[in-house]
Amino acid sequence: MHARTPRLPVQQLFILSICRIAEPIAVTSYLPYLPEMVESVGVPEAEIAKWAGLTTAVASFCQAVMAVSWGTASDRYGRKPIILLGLIFTMFLSLAFGLSTSLPMLIACRAMIGLMNGNVGIIRTMVAEMIQDKELQPRAFSIMPMVWTIGSIFGPAFGGSLAHPAEKYPEVFGNSRFLKDYPFALPNMVSAAFFIIGITTGYLFLHETLAAKKGHRDAGLVLGQILTRPCARQREKSRFIMPDDERTPLLIESQHTTKALQGIPEVKQPRWREVFTSQSALILLTYALMSVHTMAFDSLFPVFLHNPVQRLQDNPDMQLPFKFVGGCAMDSQQIGMFYTLTGIIGMVMQFYVFPTFAKRFGVLNCVKAPTVVSPILYLLTPYIPLVPESMRNATIFSLVLAKLTCAIFIFPCITILLTNSASSLSILGTLNGVATSVSAIGRAAGPAVLGPIFSLGVRAGYIIIPWWFLSFLSVVAAIPVLWIVESDSFQIQSLDEPEPILEQSLVEETHPIKYHDSRTK
């Protein structure tokens, strides 16, 4: 029997992407206007960076508290229902954030968003359960980060252009008392529309990937099949002509497969020693440390760009090359434009450049290279205001693009390394929940620590302090990478071997590592 070429389950990945897209839009839309929002609730100018950092950090900290619980819940109740719950909670809490009129309300809304959503790890788990062929992993694991990048294109654009709509577009929104009283509500209302699309699409068309739940009746899929019955009939006709391929068990389960899967017992909560291998622990540490400096930069860079320009000529408070505090005096719309432009380029790099580099140079090398570049970028960041004004925008664009490129390579590669370090497929939900927690701790610690340091540096007259401290953190984050080893744990059965009988196929599909190990011993 001829070997079959492995293919991506494009349809289900596309549906999962639609479910995912609303979250990056909501998360990144507030970055351009957050300094203005914090200022609008009465925070003094010198304290804006600190409270903006803490507002960002509290969501990540709360996500760290609940991520493992959400991941474990997905191991028990299924990936799909937990993902839909996270989307519903985030939609309503984002709307509440846009209506916030006090600092405690801002912080409370961000905290609840973190507590009520563990989708990052669960979605990674779904992708890992869909894609068990190592050749497909770089492209498969780049899809969700690419979706995030697409969201980061629209999010800052919405946030920057739709904040204060009554002032920016008086001919359209000038008579709206609601938008005058709540100038940051409109970007979150636009995000809510994407949430509704994602929730509806996921409910109707997303297939469960948890083996123990695959054979269960799904009311959403039944309704989706009823609504798309004319198209389904056309596909059925085509299926008599087209040969079956490896996507079929995922997208359209046969009656034999469904019955066999119904006999699979419920997944038990894994023991911690099954979750943590030595490599998994090392990769999780790297993930946390990388998240510290990445999120610290993302939360503080808009504040830095919003900071007032410092006079360069005859200024006794400035002693170059170290003592200066100037920013770029940009508003939310200008900041959003930079993130949108770099996001468009990043989207292309995510799906085309990254998989090519990962296959050619290896996943681990694609982590190592950005760890060398990141400290240099952070060292150069505070000197942007000293660049001649005619070249400043190009410099900001280049720096943001370089920083985005580092993130595009680092985080999908860490996800692949972590997935391949898992002791079995059955613990992936919990492992990715732990990964979400440690990443969230890092993303909370970065802004929480760097925000006060930024304010301290501004008061002392040394804007280089927070950025050089960030450079030091990025060097520390690179140290564990030296001991990481690429693993082939999730390689499935060789395509050159004869196909096993149905029962063996089902076991291998559900527990590929266990089955693979039993054949090689």
JORA-V863173 format. One record per run of one state. SS is the DSSP state (H for helix, E for strand, C for the rest). FROM is the first residue (numbers start at 0). TO is the last residue. If there is no record, write none. Layout:
ss->SS from->FROM to->TO
ss->SS from->FROM to->TO
This chain:
ss->C from->0 to->8
ss->H from->9 to->28
ss->C from->29 to->29
ss->H from->30 to->39
ss->C from->40 to->43
ss->H from->44 to->76
ss->C from->77 to->77
ss->H from->78 to->97
ss->C from->98 to->101
ss->H from->102 to->114
ss->C from->115 to->117
ss->H from->118 to->129
ss->C from->130 to->132
ss->H from->133 to->161
ss->C from->162 to->163
ss->H from->164 to->167
ss->C from->168 to->168
ss->H from->169 to->172
ss->C from->173 to->175
ss->H from->176 to->180
ss->C from->181 to->183
ss->H from->184 to->204
ss->C from->205 to->209
ss->H from->210 to->212
ss->C from->213 to->217
ss->H from->218 to->226
ss->C from->227 to->227
ss->H from->228 to->238
ss->C from->239 to->246
ss->H from->247 to->250
ss->C from->251 to->253
ss->H from->254 to->261
ss->C from->262 to->270
ss->H from->271 to->274
ss->C from->275 to->276
ss->H from->277 to->305
ss->C from->306 to->317
ss->E from->318 to->318
ss->C from->319 to->321
ss->E from->322 to->323
ss->C from->324 to->330
ss->H from->331 to->360
ss->C from->361 to->361
ss->H from->362 to->380
ss->C from->381 to->382
ss->H from->383 to->385
ss->C from->386 to->387
ss->H from->388 to->420
ss->C from->421 to->423
ss->H from->424 to->459
ss->C from->460 to->460
ss->E from->461 to->461
ss->C from->462 to->462
ss->H from->463 to->482
ss->C from->483 to->500
ss->H from->501 to->509
ss->C from->510 to->510
ss->H from->511 to->519
ss->C from->520 to->520
